Amino acid sequence: MLALEALYAWEAAGTPVDELLDFPWADGEKLKDMGEEALVFPRALVAGTIENIAVIDKRIRSAVQNWDFSRLKRVDLAIMRLGVYSLLFQKDIPASVTIEEAVKLCIDYGVDDSFKFVNGVLDSISKSLNA
């Protein structure tokens, strides 16, 4: 969830990466209770996704050929970017787990049936990686 919020903030407001990784919008007490160790994974997701954004967006663009990239909903785009980062660079996480987590995020934070669209895009990218 923190990673999704951070990528959304980066896309929507241009929040600098170093600021994003502190998750300033999150409840400070909750972050403190989570501990630094629990923040390692979301920070890695955010930093890795932004660092590889050109490669990630190229993959998404190729998977949505008949869709105007600029018309993608920001929340859906953030979820897809996290998913594609994981598919490309976190090989220890099974593709099915990555896609399932993306779908859950879409169901919770996306609009209408966006989870179907995101599922299809990530599944297509996953299959292209295994071809």
N, CA and C of each residue as an Amber inpcrd file, in Angstrom:
protein
   393
   0.8130000  -1.1890000   0.0000000   0.0000000   0.0000000   0.0000000
   0.8610000   1.2600000   0.0000000   1.9030000   1.2860000   0.8230000
   2.7930000   2.4470000   0.8640000   3.4500000   2.6760000  -0.4910000
   3.8500000   1.5950000  -1.1440000   4.5030000   1.7210000  -2.4510000
   3.5330000   2.2910000  -3.4730000   2.2970000   1.8410000  -3.4520000
   1.2830000   2.3580000  -4.3670000   1.0670000   3.8520000  -4.1270000
   0.9180000   4.2400000  -2.8950000   0.7170000   5.6530000  -2.5710000
   1.9130000   6.4910000  -3.0250000   3.1070000   5.9720000  -2.8330000
   4.3170000   6.7020000  -3.2240000   4.3900000   6.8770000  -4.7430000
   4.1140000   5.8230000  -5.4850000   4.1590000   5.9470000  -6.9470000
   3.0710000   6.8760000  -7.4590000   1.9240000   6.8300000  -6.8300000
   0.8470000   7.7490000  -7.2020000   1.2940000   9.1930000  -6.9540000
   1.8830000   9.4580000  -5.8090000   2.3630000  10.8050000  -5.4780000
   3.4550000  11.2530000  -6.4480000   4.3030000  10.3420000  -6.8350000
   5.3750000  10.6600000  -7.7830000   4.7870000  11.0520000  -9.1350000
   3.8160000  10.2970000  -9.5910000   3.1770000  10.5610000 -10.8750000
   2.3090000  11.8140000 -10.8210000   1.4880000  11.9360000  -9.8020000
   0.5070000  13.0200000  -9.7400000   1.1200000  14.3660000  -9.3550000
   2.0640000  14.3480000  -8.4300000   2.5730000  15.6070000  -7.8960000
   4.0600000  15.8270000  -8.1520000   4.7280000  14.8330000  -8.7240000
   6.1530000  14.9740000  -8.9690000   6.9770000  15.0140000  -7.6930000
   6.4870000  14.3720000  -6.6560000   7.1980000  14.3380000  -5.3780000
   8.5640000  13.6890000  -5.5750000   9.6470000  14.3330000  -5.1060000
  10.9900000  13.7600000  -5.2600000  11.1160000  12.3890000  -4.5850000
  11.9200000  11.5360000  -5.1850000  12.0700000  10.1630000  -4.7150000
  12.5400000  10.1100000  -3.2650000  13.5360000  10.9080000  -2.9060000
  14.0470000  10.8420000  -1.5310000  12.9660000  11.2000000  -0.5220000
  12.0640000  12.0940000  -0.8940000  10.9480000  12.4370000  -0.0110000
   9.9210000  11.3030000   0.0370000   9.6710000  10.6860000  -1.1140000
   8.7160000   9.5760000  -1.1780000   9.1040000   8.4460000  -0.2350000
  10.3890000   8.1570000  -0.1850000  10.8650000   7.0100000   0.5830000
  10.7320000   7.1900000   2.0920000  10.3920000   8.4100000   2.5180000
  10.0920000   8.6580000   3.9390000   8.6010000   8.4990000   4.2260000
   7.7870000   8.3350000   3.1720000   6.3400000   8.1690000   3.2860000
   5.7350000   9.2380000   4.2110000   5.9550000  10.5240000   3.8790000
   5.5410000  11.6010000   4.7900000   4.0310000  11.7080000   5.0090000
   3.2220000  11.1770000   4.1280000   1.7650000  11.2570000   4.2670000
   1.2300000  10.2040000   5.2420000   2.0330000   9.1860000   5.5140000
   1.5820000   8.0830000   6.3690000   1.6140000   8.5080000   7.8390000
   0.7910000   7.8720000   8.6220000   0.7300000   8.1110000  10.0570000
   2.0920000   7.7890000  10.6700000   2.7180000   8.7900000  11.2470000
   4.0540000   8.6320000  11.8170000   4.1340000   7.5580000  12.8860000
   3.1190000   7.4730000  13.7140000   3.1020000   6.4460000  14.7600000
   3.0010000   5.0460000  14.1510000   2.1740000   4.9280000  13.1210000
   2.0290000   3.6300000  12.4640000   3.3520000   3.2000000  11.8320000
   4.0250000   4.1420000  11.1630000   5.3310000   3.8310000  10.5660000
   6.3360000   3.4360000  11.6420000   6.3080000   4.1650000  12.7460000
   7.2230000   3.8660000  13.8500000   6.9540000   2.4630000  14.3950000
   5.6620000   2.1310000  14.5340000   5.2880000   0.8080000  15.0310000
   5.7020000  -0.2960000  14.0620000   5.6560000   0.0050000  12.7700000
   6.0480000  -0.9900000  11.7580000   7.5290000  -1.3070000  11.8590000
   8.3210000  -0.2880000  12.1490000   9.7590000  -0.4650000  12.2440000
  10.4310000  -0.3380000  10.8910000  11.6950000  -0.0250000  10.9180000
  12.4670000   0.1860000   9.6890000  12.5170000  -1.0550000   8.8030000
  12.5830000  -2.2030000   9.4140000  12.6760000  -3.4480000   8.6350000
  11.4540000  -3.6400000   7.7380000  10.2790000  -3.2660000   8.2160000
   9.0510000  -3.4210000   7.4370000   8.9740000  -2.4310000   6.2790000
   9.7790000  -1.3880000   6.3040000   9.7630000  -0.3780000   5.2470000
  10.7620000  -0.6860000   4.1270000  11.6110000  -1.6690000   4.3270000
  12.6260000  -1.9970000   3.3300000  11.9830000  -2.4100000   2.0060000
  10.9990000  -3.2920000   2.0470000  10.3810000  -3.7900000   0.8130000
   9.6470000  -2.6910000   0.0480000   8.7490000  -1.9050000   0.6990000
   8.0920000  -0.8460000  -0.0730000   9.0710000   0.1890000  -0.6200000
  10.1240000   0.4810000   0.1210000  11.1300000   1.4290000  -0.3790000
  11.8380000   0.8640000  -1.5970000  12.1600000  -0.4210000  -1.5610000
  12.8170000  -1.0580000  -2.7090000  11.9010000  -1.0590000  -3.9300000
  10.6180000  -1.3170000  -3.7120000   9.6530000  -1.2920000  -4.8220000
   9.5870000   0.0880000  -5.4660000   9.4650000   1.0950000  -4.6550000
   9.3450000   2.4610000  -5.1690000  10.6180000   2.8760000  -5.8920000
  11.7510000   2.7390000  -5.2270000  13.0190000   3.1570000  -5.8250000
  13.3170000   2.3730000  -7.1020000  13.1110000   1.0660000  -7.0640000
  13.3760000   0.2370000  -8.2310000  12.4540000   0.5530000  -9.3900000
  11.1890000   0.8030000  -9.0890000  10.2290000   1.1290000 -10.1460000
  10.5980000   2.4480000 -10.8080000  10.8720000   3.4550000 -10.0190000
  11.2050000   4.7680000 -10.5950000  12.5310000   4.7030000 -11.3450000
  13.4830000   3.9870000 -10.8070000  14.7890000   3.8520000 -11.4630000
  14.6650000   3.1780000 -12.8300000  13.7040000   2.2960000 -12.9780000
  13.5240000   1.5330000 -14.2200000  12.2560000   1.9380000 -14.9740000
  11.7790000   3.1570000 -14.7520000  10.4890000   3.5750000 -15.2910000
  10.4290000   3.5150000 -16.8170000  11.5080000   3.8320000 -17.5020000
  11.4890000   3.8180000 -18.9750000  11.2460000   2.4030000 -19.4960000
  11.9220000   1.4200000 -18.9180000  11.7560000   0.0210000 -19.3250000
  10.3470000  -0.4630000 -18.9680000   9.9020000  -0.1050000 -17.7990000
   8.5850000  -0.5260000 -17.3280000   7.4820000   0.0610000 -18.2040000
   7.5560000   1.3620000 -18.4510000   6.5240000   2.0070000 -19.2680000
   6.5380000   1.4820000 -20.7070000   7.7000000   1.1460000 -21.2160000
   7.7850000   0.5690000 -22.5690000   7.0260000  -0.7580000 -22.6160000
   7.1840000  -1.5680000 -21.5920000   6.4600000  -2.8520000 -21.5160000
   4.9530000  -2.6320000 -21.4290000   4.5590000  -1.6750000 -20.6230000
   3.1250000  -1.3930000 -20.4870000   2.5780000  -0.8840000 -21.8120000
   3.2890000   0.0460000 -22.4360000   2.8340000   0.5850000 -23.7310000
   2.6570000  -0.5190000 -24.7680000   3.5760000  -1.4580000 -24.7990000
   3.4670000  -2.5360000 -25.7940000   2.2850000  -3.4590000 -25.4870000
   1.9250000  -3.5630000 -24.2210000   0.8070000  -4.4320000 -23.8330000
  -0.5540000  -3.7450000 -24.0210000  -0.5590000  -2.4290000 -24.1030000
  -1.8130000  -1.6850000 -24.2900000  -1.7800000  -0.9350000 -25.6170000
  -1.3620000  -1.6170000 -26.6540000  -1.1570000  -0.9890000 -27.9640000
  -2.3640000  -0.2080000 -28.4620000  -3.5440000  -0.6690000 -28.2050000
  -4.7420000  -0.0070000 -28.7060000  -5.3560000   0.9500000 -27.6860000
  -4.5770000   1.3430000 -26.7160000  -5.0510000   2.2290000 -25.6640000
  -4.0770000   3.3870000 -25.5310000  -4.5800000   4.5880000 -25.4030000
  -3.7480000   5.7740000 -25.2300000  -3.1510000   5.7560000 -23.8210000
  -1.8440000   5.6270000 -23.7500000  -1.1340000   5.5250000 -22.4750000
  -1.4850000   6.6820000 -21.5410000  -1.6200000   7.8830000 -22.0980000
  -1.8970000   9.0520000 -21.2660000  -3.3040000   9.0220000 -20.6650000
  -4.1690000   8.1450000 -21.1690000  -5.5310000   8.0390000 -20.6450000
  -5.6620000   7.0000000 -19.5390000  -4.5930000   6.2860000 -19.2450000
  -4.6510000   5.3060000 -18.1630000  -4.8930000   6.0240000 -16.8400000
  -5.7380000   5.4640000 -16.0180000  -5.9810000   6.0240000 -14.6870000
  -4.6920000   5.9590000 -13.8810000  -4.3920000   7.0080000 -13.1430000
  -3.1260000   7.0740000 -12.3990000  -2.9730000   5.9460000 -11.3870000
  -4.0530000   5.5940000 -10.7300000  -3.9750000   4.5030000  -9.7540000
  -3.6620000   3.1970000 -10.4840000  -4.3650000   2.9400000 -11.5820000
  -4.1160000   1.7190000 -12.3500000  -2.6910000   1.6980000 -12.8810000
  -2.2210000   2.8380000 -13.3640000  -0.8580000   2.9220000 -13.8820000
   0.1600000   2.6360000 -12.7760000  -0.0500000   3.2040000 -11.6070000
   0.8700000   2.9540000 -10.4880000   0.8940000   1.4680000 -10.1340000
  -0.2720000   0.8450000 -10.1350000  -0.3530000  -0.5870000  -9.8190000
   0.3460000  -1.4040000 -10.9000000   0.1090000  -1.0630000 -12.1570000
   0.7760000  -1.7900000 -13.2410000   2.2870000  -1.6040000 -13.1880000
   2.7350000  -0.4010000 -12.8870000   4.1790000  -0.1550000 -12.7990000
   4.8080000  -1.0130000 -11.7030000   4.1670000  -1.0820000 -10.5510000
   4.6840000  -1.9380000  -9.4760000   4.7130000  -3.3930000  -9.9250000
   3.6420000  -3.8270000 -10.5780000   3.5720000  -5.2050000 -11.0540000
   4.6330000  -5.5250000 -12.0870000   4.8120000  -4.6300000 -13.0400000
   5.8150000  -4.8720000 -14.0820000   7.2160000  -4.8590000 -13.4840000
   7.4700000  -3.9460000 -12.5600000   8.7720000  -3.9570000 -11.8830000
   9.0240000  -5.3200000 -11.2460000   8.0390000  -5.8140000 -10.5440000
   8.1850000  -7.0990000  -9.8790000   8.3920000  -8.2270000 -10.8900000
   7.6180000  -8.2200000 -11.9710000   7.7640000  -9.2670000 -12.9980000
   9.1550000  -9.2460000 -13.6240000   9.6890000  -8.0540000 -13.8490000
  10.9870000  -7.9260000 -14.5230000  12.1860000  -8.1220000 -13.6030000
  12.0820000  -7.6400000 -12.3800000  13.2720000  -7.5460000 -11.5410000
  13.2320000  -8.3280000 -10.2320000  12.0890000  -8.8620000  -9.8820000
  11.9940000  -9.6420000  -8.6470000  11.6410000 -11.0840000  -9.0090000
  12.5800000 -11.7420000  -9.6110000  12.3570000 -13.0830000 -10.1460000
  12.0330000 -14.1180000  -9.0650000  12.3430000 -13.8000000  -7.8120000
  12.0440000 -14.7270000  -6.7240000  10.5640000 -14.7210000  -6.3390000
   9.8150000 -13.7540000  -6.8560000   8.3760000 -13.6850000  -6.5950000
   7.6560000 -14.2640000  -7.8090000   6.8640000 -15.3160000  -7.6230000
   6.1470000 -15.9070000  -8.7580000   5.2240000 -14.8810000  -9.4360000
   5.1600000 -14.9530000 -10.7520000   4.3150000 -14.0240000 -11.5140000
   2.8750000 -14.0690000 -11.0290000   2.3950000 -15.2480000 -10.6950000
   0.9990000 -15.3700000 -10.2490000   0.7580000 -14.5780000  -8.9650000
   1.7360000 -14.5430000  -8.0800000   1.6160000 -13.7910000  -6.8330000
   1.6130000 -12.2860000  -7.1330000   2.5030000 -11.8620000  -8.0050000
   2.5690000 -10.4520000  -8.3940000   1.2440000 -10.0000000  -8.9900000
   0.7160000 -10.7890000  -9.9090000  -0.5340000 -10.4260000 -10.5760000
  -1.6950000 -10.4340000  -9.5850000  -1.7270000 -11.4210000  -8.7180000
  -2.7940000 -11.4990000  -7.7100000  -2.7720000 -10.2840000  -6.7860000
  -1.5890000  -9.8700000  -6.3630000  -1.4740000  -8.7010000  -5.4870000
  -1.9160000  -7.4320000  -6.2190000  -1.5620000  -7.3170000  -7.4950000
  -1.9850000  -6.1570000  -8.2900000  -3.5070000  -6.1220000  -8.4200000
  -4.0990000  -7.2650000  -8.6620000  -5.5570000  -7.3390000  -8.7860000
  -6.2240000  -6.9300000  -7.4710000  -5.6760000  -7.3940000  -6.3500000
  -6.2330000  -7.0100000  -5.0410000  -6.1660000  -5.4910000  -4.8460000
  -5.0340000  -4.8930000  -5.2130000  -4.9100000  -3.4380000  -5.0900000
  -5.9330000  -2.7310000  -5.9650000  -6.1430000  -3.2490000  -7.1740000
  -7.1360000  -2.6440000  -8.0840000  -8.5460000  -2.7600000  -7.5250000
  -8.8500000  -3.8870000  -6.9640000 -10.1830000  -4.0740000  -6.3830000
 -10.4000000  -3.0760000  -5.2470000  -9.3650000  -2.8570000  -4.4430000
  -9.4820000  -1.9610000  -3.3000000  -9.3990000  -0.4750000  -3.6770000
  -8.5700000  -0.1320000  -4.6800000  -8.2870000   1.2770000  -4.9480000
  -8.5840000   1.7320000  -6.3740000  -8.8180000   0.8020000  -7.2700000
  -9.1180000   1.1660000  -8.6480000 -10.5840000   1.5200000  -8.8150000
 -10.9690000   1.7150000 -10.0560000 -12.3600000   2.0440000 -10.3580000
 -13.0130000   0.8900000 -11.1060000 -14.2990000   0.7190000 -10.8480000
 -15.1200000  -0.2600000 -11.5590000 -14.3960000  -1.5850000 -11.7680000
 -14.2130000  -1.9310000 -13.0260000 -13.5970000  -3.2130000 -13.3820000
 -12.1350000  -3.0650000 -13.7900000 -11.4450000  -2.0640000 -13.2530000
 -10.0550000  -1.8480000 -13.6620000  -9.1760000  -3.0530000 -13.3470000
  -9.5870000  -3.8510000 -12.3620000  -8.7920000  -5.0330000 -12.0160000
  -8.7040000  -5.9980000 -13.1990000  -9.7430000  -6.0520000 -14.0220000
  -9.7180000  -6.9380000 -15.1920000  -8.6890000  -6.4540000 -16.2080000
  -8.6670000  -5.1450000 -16.4200000  -7.7130000  -4.5450000 -17.3560000
  -6.2780000  -4.7670000 -16.8760000  -6.0240000  -4.4510000 -15.6190000
  -4.6790000  -4.6040000 -15.0560000  -4.2560000  -6.0710000 -15.0790000
  -5.1640000  -6.9590000 -14.7430000  -4.8690000  -8.3920000 -14.7890000
  -4.4490000  -8.7950000 -16.2030000  -5.2030000  -8.3510000 -17.2080000
  -4.8900000  -8.6920000 -18.5890000  -3.5460000  -8.1530000 -19.0360000
  -3.2430000  -6.9210000 -18.6620000  -1.9630000  -6.3060000 -19.0450000
  -0.8020000  -7.0530000 -18.3980000  -0.8840000  -7.2880000 -17.1030000
   0.2110000  -7.9700000 -16.4090000   0.3620000  -9.4130000 -16.8780000
  -0.7440000 -10.0850000 -17.1390000  -0.6840000 -11.4540000 -17.6400000
  -0.0040000 -11.4850000 -19.0020000  -0.3380000 -10.5430000 -19.8550000
   0.2740000 -10.4590000 -21.1840000   1.7860000 -10.2230000 -21.0780000
   2.1770000  -9.3280000 -20.2110000   3.6000000  -9.0450000 -20.0270000
   4.3130000 -10.2720000 -19.4490000   3.6930000 -10.9160000 -18.4780000
   4.2740000 -12.1150000 -17.8920000   4.4940000 -13.1950000 -18.9510000
   3.5000000 -13.4210000 -19.7960000   3.6180000 -14.4320000 -20.8490000
   4.7060000 -14.0550000 -21.8500000   4.8380000 -12.7700000 -22.1520000
   5.8670000 -12.3520000 -23.1090000   7.2680000 -12.5680000 -22.5380000
   7.4060000 -12.5110000 -21.2230000   8.7010000 -12.7400000 -20.5880000
   9.0890000 -14.2150000 -20.6180000   8.0800000 -15.0660000 -20.6410000
   8.3190000 -16.5130000 -20.6230000   8.3220000 -17.1280000 -22.0110000
   8.1160000 -16.3070000 -23.0290000   8.0690000 -16.8330000 -24.3960000
   9.4520000 -17.0870000 -24.9540000
